[in-house]
Amino acid sequence: MNAATLVIILLSNHGYWLSNQPGTISVQWNVTSNVPAADLSWDLLIGTVPLASGKVAMPTDEKPATINIKCPQVRARTEVRWAYRIVARDGAKELEHGEETLTLFPADLTQGWADLFKDKQLAVLDAADRLPKLLDAAKVPYTRVDDPSRIDKADVVIVGEDQLDDSTFGQAALMSLAEQGKSILILHQSKPTTLAGYPVIARPAPTKLAWKLDHPLFDRLSEADVQSWLTAGKPVQAIALPADEPALELAYWPLETPATMPAKAPSPLEVVAFTKTIGSGRVVCFTIPLGPWQSDPRSQILMGNALVYLLTPPQPTLKPSERAIPTTKPTQPSGDSQ
């Protein structure tokens, strides 16, 4: 969202669009009274080359003007500009102008997923019209389950968003599978008060988090990409890791002590993503809600990374006090820490 002088602009999927799919831009007045009759003209450009253009009337009430654009086909990640002008209906005055950046992706982000599970077994706990629908389109073999305790054969188990209640039985079954050597991915859950044995606390979304962008889970994702998952005004589910816990924080509230300085004692951490080896398997948690599986390239890239990572052999997860001091810092947000 970009709050300009006169208008508020909302981009579907935060401006991350997939080739040949429709994207939506909503524009509404920032003030709600005495707004003039006006029209919005727009152009979609790559460099100075126009790709599409259009014009729409601005409502004179609180309703937004909605612009639907079919995302152009691209072969690689491409940034384009959406430039707009708002002109009074009588044509006498320009009221506002500006532009937004859209990031376009090719439509083949799921290519190669099916090959990963030719000799491996995937179990998915999710509604049929969510992640399973994407896996079907990608021709990935999997078994959809409704109860973790009934999973008997699986190398990888993925728990879709909001599939766990606050009962400990389902999670106990998942942890048991990890002990047996399975890799478990748990996505955002709004009902449980604990995840993988750690307390879950609702926190206001920070402006920025610290991310370990060199981790395989975030391959092909930039700092701007991952930070875009945070939406101002919406809470996030923070997982509270105790001090010196043998779990690797992947996205977390920054430490007050710089990462390159040895701390006298490890500190507790609040995280939105972590990985931990349990027994001969592992559990990965990612608590930020993702965009729609069918249309959000960030979600598809993260899932593709997860499928690859979850099939790698788990390595021991060291306590923070046992880790070597890094020679380079993880991605730390500039400015204040929360």
Secondary structure by P-SEA (a helix, b strand, c coil): ccccccccccccccccccccbbbbbbbbbccccccccbbbbbbbbccccccccbbbbbbcccccbbbbbcccccccbbbbbbbbbbbccccccccccbbbbbbbbccccccccccccccbbbbbbcccccaaaaaaaabbbbbbbccccccccccbbbbccccccccaaaaaaaaaaaaabbbbbbcccccccccccbbbbbbccccbbbbccccccccccccccccccccccbbbbbbbbcccccccccccccccccccccccbbbbbbbccccccccccbbbbbccccccccccaaaaaaaaaaaaaaaccccccccccccccccccccccccccc
